[in-house]
Amino acid sequence: MADYQIINPYNGEVIEAYDFHTREQVAEAIDTLVAGRNIQLATPAFERSNILLKLAQLLLERKEDLARAITEETGKTISDSRVEIDRAYNTALSSAMEARNINGEALDSDAFPPMREKIGVVLWKPLGTVLCITPFNFPINIAMHKIGPAFAAGNTILFKPGPQNKRSAELLVELCYAAGIHKSVLQMLIPNIEATSYAVKHPQIQAINFTGGTAAANAIADNAGYKKMLFELGGNDPLIVMPDADLNAAVSAIINQRFATAGQRCTAAKRLFVHSDVFDAFAEKLVTATAKLKVGDPAEDNTFIGPLIHTAAADEVEARIESAVNAGANVLFGHRREGNILWPTILSNVPDDAELVAEETFGPVVPLRKFDDESELISLINSSPFGLQAGVFTQNLALAKRLYNQLDVGLLAVNDGPGFRAEHFPFGGVKESGVGREGVRYAIREMSYQKTLVI
């Protein structure tokens, strides 16, 4: 029997069954990538840029094939999957542009005594071989956020996609090769646990670029040794609605940044703090808008919410909703399930210590939390072990600046939700939300080191 089955989350059909790669196959791939460093060394920046430009174009040409593979594997709606490929195109394009702009600096030794009349030329150089590990929810764009900058910087890449994403990942790698990335520069494997641990520990892996959960990140950190680690982890991201907010815009942000992808995003608006002055009006608008969303078959163009990734994920979210309701939460909308589909659910009066809000909940559920005092709000948000992104709807710039200075997050979006992301912006959090920054230019530097020539 095969090690793993890719099961369509919507209809339960087996898409493919396969065996994980072994330790021996990982060792062979790493040897190939070590040899491939010479290919990268001989490939000038302009050529790496041109390869990435071709890859960007191929992503657009194969957009529908990629999008349908994502939808079948993950249950993401086809419209959402198409948006992901558009974003992956932007990521590849940005990587191509940044490959030409990996600039250093010149330093004068005589800034401090004694006088030595030397010049230091500081350049960014590739680390070597990067292990890139991606999750299920954005299988192509997150992969591009790792492969694109790693390649632009001159590294070789061992790519480990989520096991559910084997087919879409294979298609992406096929396009990388077609664009001109050598097979000795990019290898894709889906190893078993023992083989993955071997890769993490391997002395010829110089960096690990991982997106996923904190438990896996802790295991990687415990075993990696002296390596550069770039971790993009979970979030329990707040969205704040102040009395002067544009309520319609805030509702739109919640719909798009919580219910899209069935809520399975690290930056989804997972905790919604609404000022008591506008709480009732906002809740009514949100329920009305949510009731209009189509739930069901993710392959249909107008479906907005499809299934969660698998039954265990749906079970966990449903259990957290049930627990919150049993603890006194009120159901304003939803709380319905069919198979792996959870209808968008809106709750009020959720206890602050309920698992639904105290932990990261990966599902289409919005807990509304009423507040009156700004200082109470900051304390509630910062009490979370996570600190990825946040959003606030207000016309008060002074308030926005105070929140920016006081909230423990990597980004605050004003009059937008915590799900805001542009591919060239720095992306990452604090505390248990990760270490380092993605965003193409920033990721290039994360996967490089500074080398100095003194003349």
Stockholm file with secondary structure:
# STOCKHOLM 1.0

chainA/1-455         MADYQIINPYNGEVIEAYDFHTREQVAEAIDTLVAGRNIQLATPAFERSNILLKLAQLLLERKEDLARAITEETGKTISDSRVEIDRAYNTALSSAMEARNINGEALDSDAFPPMREKIGVVLWKPLGTVLCITPFNFPINIAMHKIGPAFAAGNTILFKPGPQNKRSAELLVELCYAAGIHKSVLQMLIPNIEATSYAVKHPQIQAINFTGGTAAANAIADNAGYKKMLFELGGNDPLIVMPDADLNAAVSAIINQRFATAGQRCTAAKRLFVHSDVFDAFAEKLVTATAKLKVGDPAEDNTFIGPLIHTAAADEVEARIESAVNAGANVLFGHRREGNILWPTILSNVPDDAELVAEETFGPVVPLRKFDDESELISLINSSPFGLQAGVFTQNLALAKRLYNQLDVGLLAVNDGPGFRAEHFPFGGVKESGVGREGVRYAIREMSYQKTLVI
#=GR chainA/1-455 SS CCSEEEECTTTCCEEEEECCBCHHHHHHHHHHHHHHHHHHHTSCHHHHHHHHHHHHHHHHHTHHHHHHHHHHHHCCCHHHHHHHHHHHHHHHHHHHHHHTTCCCEEEEGGGSSSCCCCEEEEEEEECSEEEEECCSSSTTHHHHHHHHHHHHHTCEEEEECCGGGHHHHHHHHHHHHHHTCCTTTEEECCBCHHHHHHHHHCTTCCEEEEESCHHHHHHHHHHHCSCEEEEECCCCCEEEECTTSCHHHHHHHHIIIIIGGGGCCTTSCCEEEEETTTHHHHHHHHHHHHHTCCBSCTTSTTCCBCCCSSHHHHHHHHHHHHHHHHTTCEEEECCCEETTEECCEEEESCCTTSHHHHSCCCSSEEEEEEECCHHHHHHHHHTSSEECEEEEECSCHHHHHHHHHHSCSSEEEETSCTTCCCTTSCBCCEETTEESCBSHHHHHHHTEEEEEEEC
#=GC SS_cons         CCSEEEECTTTCCEEEEECCBCHHHHHHHHHHHHHHHHHHHTSCHHHHHHHHHHHHHHHHHTHHHHHHHHHHHHCCCHHHHHHHHHHHHHHHHHHHHHHTTCCCEEEEGGGSSSCCCCEEEEEEEECSEEEEECCSSSTTHHHHHHHHHHHHHTCEEEEECCGGGHHHHHHHHHHHHHHTCCTTTEEECCBCHHHHHHHHHCTTCCEEEEESCHHHHHHHHHHHCSCEEEEECCCCCEEEECTTSCHHHHHHHHIIIIIGGGGCCTTSCCEEEEETTTHHHHHHHHHHHHHTCCBSCTTSTTCCBCCCSSHHHHHHHHHHHHHHHHTTCEEEECCCEETTEECCEEEESCCTTSHHHHSCCCSSEEEEEEECCHHHHHHHHHTSSEECEEEEECSCHHHHHHHHHHSCSSEEEETSCTTCCCTTSCBCCEETTEESCBSHHHHHHHTEEEEEEEC
//
